[in-house]
Amino acid sequence: MTALYDYGEFEQQPGLGRPLVTRVVHSRADLEAARAGRFGETAVVMTMGALHEGHLALIRAARASAKTVIVTVFVNPLQFGPNEDFDRYPRTLDEDVRLCEEAEVDVVFAPPVDDVYPGGKPMVTVNPGPMGDLLEGVFRPGFFGGVLTVVNKLLNLTAPDVAYFGQKDAQQLALIRRMVLDFNLPVEIVGVPTVREPDGLALSSRNRYLSTEERATALALSAALAAGAQQATAAGIRSAARAVLDRAAAADPPLRTDYLALVGPDDFLEVPDDYAGDAILAVAARVGGTRLIDNVPLRIAAAQPAGGQSNGDGAP
Ligand code: AMP
C-alpha cells in the first residue's frame, strides 16, 4: 500500500503539526539530526525524568505554543551534593517516553553523563551570584551552580526559542531568568504554576520516597503556605506559616524545617515586616529521609488604615 503522505522520518500529521512519532535520542549528534529540517518555534522542557503531572503541565504548555517540543531527561550529577540522592534518584525512562508520546512531544533527549560533560567534570561553570547562596543554596552548597551550568548547556544543545520551568522551583526559576538576562541568552523563559495533589501536596518526583505516615506529615508544607496566604501582612504571613510547621515538628514522624522565608521574587531576599508588593513564601523541610520544597507567590497589599483585608492571593 502506498503512503498518502511521505514526510520521511519526521512525519507530521497534515494540518495538525503534531508528530506521529516521538523520537528518543541519546547523543548530541542524534539530537541535531532529529531537529534538522524542522521549522517554526522550538520549545524545551528540561527534566530529571520520573515524569508526573507537574512536568506534564510544562509539556502541555510547550505543546500548545510551539511547533517543535523537546523534552530533556537528564539526572545532572553536578547539582547533587555528596550525601544527596543522585544514585537512588528514580530513573524511569520507558515510562517517561510513554508519557511524552501521549503528550505529543517531538523529541526526548536523554543523554548519558559523558555526552553532556564530554570533558569530564567541567572546569568552567556558571556562578549563580549572591542569590545562589540563599535559602536552597544554604542547605545545598553548589546546587545552583550545578543547575545553571546544566541549564546553560542544555539551552545550547537544544537551541530553543522558549523554555518552560516550574514555579515549584521558584528560586531556580528566578536564577534562570537572571542568567538569561545577565548572559543575554536568546531564549524566552516561561514559568508554569505548581501542580498539586488534591490535598495540597506539591507534585515531586521525590514524593515516591514517602511512606503513608511521612506523606501525612509532609502535608504541613502546603498547609503552612495556605495558612500564610490567608494573612495580610508580612509578619502575619510568617507567623501563621511558622505555627503550622511548629505543630508538624511534633508529629510522628516529625517535620524538620530547613527554612521558612518570605522573600522578594527576583532577589530572594527576606522582605521587611511592612513590605507591600509581590513576594514568595517558600519552605523546605525534611520528613524521614526525604527533603521537600514548596512555595506560593503572594501579593501583599499596602497597609490599610484600619481593619486590613486578607490578600487572599495564591493560596495553594
Ligand atoms: P525536575 O525533574 O524535578 O528537575 O523538574 C523539571 C521541571 O519540572 C522544573 O522546571 C520543575 O520546576 C518542574 N516541576 C517539578 N514539579 C512540578 C510541579 N509540581 N508543578 C509544576 N512544575 C513542576
Boltz pocket constraint, residues with backbone or C-beta under 6 A from the ligand:
constraints:
  - pocket:
      binder: B
      contacts: [[A, 46], [A, 47], [A, 48], [A, 49], [A, 53], [A, 54], [A, 55], [A, 57], [A, 58], [A, 164], [A, 165], [A, 166], [A, 167], [A, 168], [A, 169], [A, 192], [A, 193], [A, 194], [A, 195], [A, 196], [A, 202], [A, 203], [A, 204], [A, 205]]
      max_distance: 6.0
